Amino acid sequence: MRFRKRLFEIIEVAEPEDKPSLFYDIFIIITIVISIIPLAFKETCKFFEYSDIIVAIIFVIDYILRLITADYKLKKEKTYLSFILYPFTFWAIIDLFSILPSLSILYDGLKLLRVLNLIKTLRVIRAIKLFRYSNSTTIIFDVISNSKTPLSAVCTLAIGYILVSALIIFNVENDTFDTFFSAVYWATVSLTTVGYGDLYPVTTEGRMIAMVSSLFGIALVALPAGIITAGYMDSLNKIIEEKIESKNKLNEKSKSKSEYDTNKEKYIVKNNFKFLLISMEY
C-alpha cells in the first residue's frame, strides 16, 4: 500500500518539494515533445520509427502505473470501482489515444488505424497530454466542471439557434443551399462569426436573415467565454487567498517560535544570574 501510494505521488503532478515526482514530470514532458516532433516533417525515417516505439513503451508504462494507482486518484468507497471507472476518465482516454498510433506500427492487426492518415491525426492528441502539467489548464478544467449547468444551457441554446437559422435560410435560399447540411454549416459559421464566404445568401430576405443571425451569434458566442472567465478569476482569487492564509499561518508559527526562544533565553539567563548570586553568597 505504501509503495503504491508513493508511486501515485510520483506520477501525479509534482509538488515543489517532491524531487522524484518533479523529475518524472519533466521526463514525461520531454517524451511528449519528442513524440510530436515527427509531425513537423512529411517524410519519415528510421530514427522517427525507433523513437516512436520507445515513446509508445514509455506511454504504456505510464498508463499502467496510473491504472494501478487509480484508487488514490478517484478515491471511491469501493476500491475496485476506481479501476473500472479510470479508463473512462478524460486523461485516461487521452493517454490511450496517444498510445494507439504507435501500437499500429508494432502490430499489423491494428493497421486499420492507418486509414485516412488517422495515425498522424491521433499523434496530435499527444500534445494535449502536456496540459496535464499546466496549473492554468487544470484550473480551466475545474471551472468547466463546476460550470456544467450554465455551459450546458448555453450549448443547448446554440444548437437550437443553429438548427432554427438553418431551417429558415434553407427555405428562403432554395437555390443557394442544396442540402440541409449546407444550411447547418452556414449557420454554424455565421454563429461563430468566422464567415468563410464559400456559402452565402444572395436574396434580400436571405441577407437580412444573415445579419440578424450574425448579431445574435456574437452575443451567444460571448456567453461561454464570460462564464469561464468569471469562474477562472474566482478560482485564481481563492488560490491567492489560500496562499496568503497559509503564509500568514507560517509567519505566526515562526513568530510564536521566535518569541518562545527569546523567552526561553531570558529565563535561562535570569536563572543563571540567580544561581551566580547564590554561589557568591556562599
C-alpha positions as CSV (number, residue, x, y, z in Angstrom):
1,M,0.0,0.0,0.0
2,R,2.8,2.4,0.9
3,F,4.6,1.6,-2.3
4,R,1.5,2.2,-4.5
5,K,0.8,5.5,-2.6
6,R,4.3,6.7,-3.1
7,L,4.1,5.6,-6.8
8,F,0.9,7.7,-7.2
9,E,2.6,10.7,-5.6
10,I,5.5,10.4,-8.1
11,I,3.4,10.0,-11.3
12,E,1.0,12.8,-10.4
13,V,1.8,16.5,-11.0
14,A,4.7,17.3,-8.7
15,E,4.7,19.3,-5.5
16,P,7.7,21.8,-5.4
17,E,9.5,19.8,-2.7
18,D,9.0,16.4,-4.3
19,K,12.1,15.9,-6.4
20,P,11.4,12.4,-7.8
21,S,7.9,13.5,-8.9
22,L,9.3,16.7,-10.5
23,F,11.9,14.6,-12.3
24,Y,9.2,12.2,-13.6
25,D,7.0,15.1,-14.8
26,I,10.0,16.7,-16.7
27,F,10.8,13.3,-18.2
28,I,7.2,12.8,-19.5
29,I,7.0,16.3,-20.8
30,I,10.3,15.8,-22.8
31,T,8.9,12.4,-24.1
32,I,5.7,14.1,-25.3
33,V,7.7,16.9,-27.1
34,I,9.9,14.3,-28.8
35,S,6.8,12.3,-29.8
36,I,5.2,15.2,-31.7
37,I,8.4,16.4,-33.5
38,P,7.9,14.0,-36.4
39,L,4.6,15.7,-37.2
40,A,6.5,18.7,-38.5
41,F,8.0,16.5,-41.3
42,K,6.3,14.9,-44.2
43,E,9.0,12.3,-44.7
44,T,9.7,9.6,-42.2
45,C,13.0,7.9,-41.3
46,K,14.3,5.1,-39.1
47,F,15.1,7.4,-36.3
48,F,11.5,8.6,-36.1
49,E,10.2,5.0,-36.2
50,Y,12.5,3.8,-33.4
51,S,11.8,6.9,-31.3
52,D,8.1,6.3,-31.8
53,I,8.4,2.7,-30.5
54,I,10.4,3.9,-27.4
55,V,7.8,6.6,-26.8
56,A,5.0,4.1,-27.1
57,I,6.7,1.8,-24.4
58,I,7.0,4.8,-22.1
59,F,3.4,5.8,-22.6
60,V,2.2,2.3,-22.0
61,I,4.2,2.0,-18.7
62,D,2.8,5.4,-17.7
63,Y,-0.7,4.3,-18.4
64,I,-0.3,1.1,-16.4
65,L,1.2,3.0,-13.5
66,R,-1.8,5.4,-13.5
67,L,-4.2,2.5,-13.7
68,I,-2.8,0.5,-10.8
69,T,-2.9,3.7,-8.6
70,A,-6.4,4.8,-9.8
71,D,-7.9,4.2,-6.3
72,Y,-5.8,7.1,-4.9
73,K,-6.9,9.3,-7.8
74,L,-10.6,8.7,-7.8
75,K,-11.0,7.8,-4.1
76,K,-14.1,5.7,-4.4
77,E,-15.5,3.9,-1.4
78,K,-15.2,0.6,-3.2
79,T,-11.7,0.3,-4.5
80,Y,-12.5,-1.9,-7.5
81,L,-14.8,0.8,-8.9
82,S,-11.8,3.1,-9.3
83,F,-10.0,0.6,-11.5
84,I,-13.2,0.1,-13.6
85,L,-14.0,3.8,-14.0
86,Y,-10.5,5.1,-14.5
87,P,-10.2,4.1,-18.2
88,F,-13.3,6.2,-19.0
89,T,-11.9,9.4,-17.4
90,F,-10.8,12.3,-19.6
91,W,-7.0,11.9,-19.1
92,A,-7.1,8.1,-19.4
93,I,-8.8,8.4,-22.8
94,I,-6.2,10.9,-23.9
95,D,-3.4,8.6,-22.8
96,L,-5.0,5.7,-24.6
97,F,-5.4,7.6,-27.9
98,S,-1.8,8.7,-27.5
99,I,-0.6,5.1,-27.4
100,L,-2.8,3.7,-30.3
101,P,-0.8,5.3,-33.2
102,S,2.4,3.6,-32.1
103,L,0.7,0.3,-31.4
104,S,-0.4,0.3,-35.1
105,I,3.3,0.2,-36.0
106,L,4.1,-2.5,-33.5
107,Y,1.2,-4.8,-34.5
108,D,-0.1,-5.5,-38.0
109,G,-3.5,-6.2,-36.7
110,L,-4.0,-2.5,-35.9
111,K,-3.1,-1.3,-39.4
112,L,-6.7,-0.4,-39.9
113,L,-6.0,2.8,-38.0
114,R,-3.9,4.0,-40.8
115,V,-7.0,4.7,-42.9
116,L,-7.1,8.4,-44.0
117,N,-3.9,9.2,-42.2
118,L,-5.7,8.7,-38.8
119,I,-2.4,7.7,-37.3
120,K,-0.9,11.1,-37.9
121,T,-4.0,12.8,-36.6
122,L,-4.1,10.8,-33.4
123,R,-0.4,11.7,-32.7
124,V,-1.5,15.3,-32.4
125,I,-3.5,14.2,-29.3
126,R,-0.2,13.6,-27.5
127,A,0.3,17.4,-27.3
128,I,-2.9,17.5,-25.1
129,K,-1.0,15.4,-22.6
130,L,1.2,18.5,-21.9
131,F,-1.9,20.3,-20.4
132,R,-1.9,17.8,-17.5
133,Y,1.2,19.6,-16.2
134,S,-0.2,23.1,-16.6
135,N,-1.7,24.7,-13.5
136,S,-3.7,27.2,-15.6
137,T,-5.2,24.4,-17.7
138,T,-6.1,22.4,-14.5
139,I,-7.9,25.5,-13.2
140,I,-9.8,25.9,-16.5
141,F,-10.9,22.2,-16.4
142,D,-12.1,22.6,-12.9
143,V,-14.0,25.8,-13.9
144,I,-15.7,24.0,-16.8
145,S,-16.5,21.0,-14.5
146,N,-18.0,23.4,-11.9
147,S,-20.0,25.4,-14.5
148,K,-21.6,22.4,-16.2
149,T,-25.2,23.7,-15.8
150,P,-24.8,27.2,-17.3
151,L,-22.5,25.9,-20.1
152,S,-24.9,23.1,-20.9
153,A,-27.7,25.7,-21.1
154,V,-25.6,27.9,-23.5
155,C,-24.7,24.9,-25.6
156,T,-28.3,23.8,-25.9
157,L,-29.3,27.4,-26.9
158,A,-26.5,27.5,-29.5
159,I,-27.6,24.1,-31.1
160,G,-31.2,25.2,-31.1
161,Y,-30.2,28.6,-32.7
162,I,-28.1,26.9,-35.4
163,L,-31.0,24.5,-36.3
164,V,-33.6,27.3,-36.4
165,S,-31.3,29.5,-38.5
166,A,-30.5,26.6,-40.8
167,L,-34.2,25.8,-41.3
168,I,-35.1,29.4,-42.1
169,I,-32.2,30.0,-44.5
170,F,-32.7,26.6,-46.2
171,N,-36.3,27.5,-47.1
172,V,-35.6,31.1,-48.1
173,E,-32.5,30.4,-50.2
174,N,-33.5,27.3,-52.1
175,D,-31.1,27.9,-55.0
176,T,-28.0,28.6,-52.8
177,F,-28.3,25.7,-50.3
178,D,-28.8,22.4,-52.0
179,T,-28.9,20.3,-48.7
180,F,-30.0,21.0,-45.2
181,F,-26.4,20.1,-44.0
182,S,-25.1,23.1,-46.1
183,A,-27.6,25.3,-44.3
184,V,-26.4,24.0,-40.9
185,Y,-22.8,24.5,-42.0
186,W,-23.6,28.1,-42.9
187,A,-25.5,28.7,-39.7
188,T,-22.6,27.4,-37.6
189,V,-20.0,29.5,-39.5
190,S,-22.3,32.6,-39.0
191,L,-22.9,31.9,-35.3
192,T,-19.2,31.7,-34.6
193,T,-18.7,34.9,-36.8
194,V,-16.0,33.1,-38.8
195,G,-17.6,33.7,-42.3
196,Y,-15.6,31.7,-44.8
197,G,-17.6,33.1,-47.7
198,D,-17.9,29.8,-49.6
199,L,-21.7,29.8,-48.9
200,Y,-23.7,33.0,-48.6
201,P,-27.3,34.2,-49.2
202,V,-28.0,36.2,-52.4
203,T,-31.5,37.4,-51.9
204,T,-32.5,40.4,-49.9
205,E,-34.5,38.3,-47.5
206,G,-31.6,35.9,-47.0
207,R,-29.2,38.7,-46.4
208,M,-31.5,40.2,-43.7
209,I,-31.7,36.8,-42.0
210,A,-27.9,36.6,-42.2
211,M,-27.5,40.0,-40.5
212,V,-29.8,39.1,-37.7
213,S,-28.2,35.7,-37.3
214,S,-24.7,37.2,-37.1
215,L,-25.7,39.8,-34.5
216,F,-27.3,37.2,-32.2
217,G,-24.4,34.9,-32.8
218,I,-21.9,37.4,-31.4
219,A,-23.9,37.6,-28.1
220,L,-24.3,33.8,-28.0
221,V,-20.6,33.1,-28.5
222,A,-19.6,35.6,-25.8
223,L,-21.7,33.8,-23.1
224,P,-19.5,30.7,-22.5
225,A,-16.4,32.9,-22.6
226,G,-17.8,35.1,-19.9
227,I,-18.8,32.1,-17.7
228,I,-15.4,30.5,-18.0
229,T,-13.6,33.9,-17.4
230,A,-15.7,34.6,-14.3
231,G,-15.1,31.1,-12.9
232,Y,-11.3,31.3,-13.7
233,M,-11.0,34.6,-11.8
234,D,-12.9,33.2,-8.8
235,S,-10.6,30.2,-8.7
236,L,-7.5,32.4,-9.0
237,N,-8.7,34.6,-6.2
238,K,-9.3,31.5,-4.0
239,I,-5.8,30.2,-4.7
240,I,-4.3,33.6,-3.9
241,E,-6.3,33.8,-0.6
242,E,-5.3,30.3,0.4
243,K,-1.6,31.1,-0.3
244,I,-1.9,34.3,1.8
245,E,-3.6,32.5,4.6
246,S,-1.0,29.7,4.5
247,K,1.8,32.3,4.6
248,N,0.2,34.1,7.5
249,K,-0.1,30.9,9.5
250,L,3.5,30.1,8.7
251,N,4.6,33.6,9.9
252,E,2.5,33.2,13.0
253,K,4.2,29.9,13.8
254,S,7.6,31.4,13.2
255,K,6.8,34.4,15.3
256,S,5.5,32.2,18.1
257,K,8.6,30.0,18.0
258,S,10.8,33.1,17.9
259,E,9.0,34.6,21.0
260,Y,9.3,31.2,22.7
261,D,13.0,31.0,22.0
262,T,13.5,34.6,23.2
263,N,11.6,34.0,26.5
264,K,13.5,30.7,27.0
265,E,16.8,32.5,26.6
266,K,15.7,35.2,29.1
267,Y,14.6,32.6,31.5
268,I,17.9,30.7,31.3
269,V,19.9,34.0,31.7
270,K,17.8,35.0,34.6
271,N,18.2,31.7,36.4
272,N,21.9,31.6,35.7
273,F,22.2,35.1,37.2
274,K,20.3,34.0,40.3
275,F,22.5,30.9,40.6
276,L,25.6,33.1,40.3
277,L,24.4,35.4,43.1
278,I,23.6,32.4,45.4
279,S,27.0,30.9,44.7
280,M,28.7,34.2,45.6
281,E,26.8,34.4,48.9
282,Y,28.2,31.0,49.8
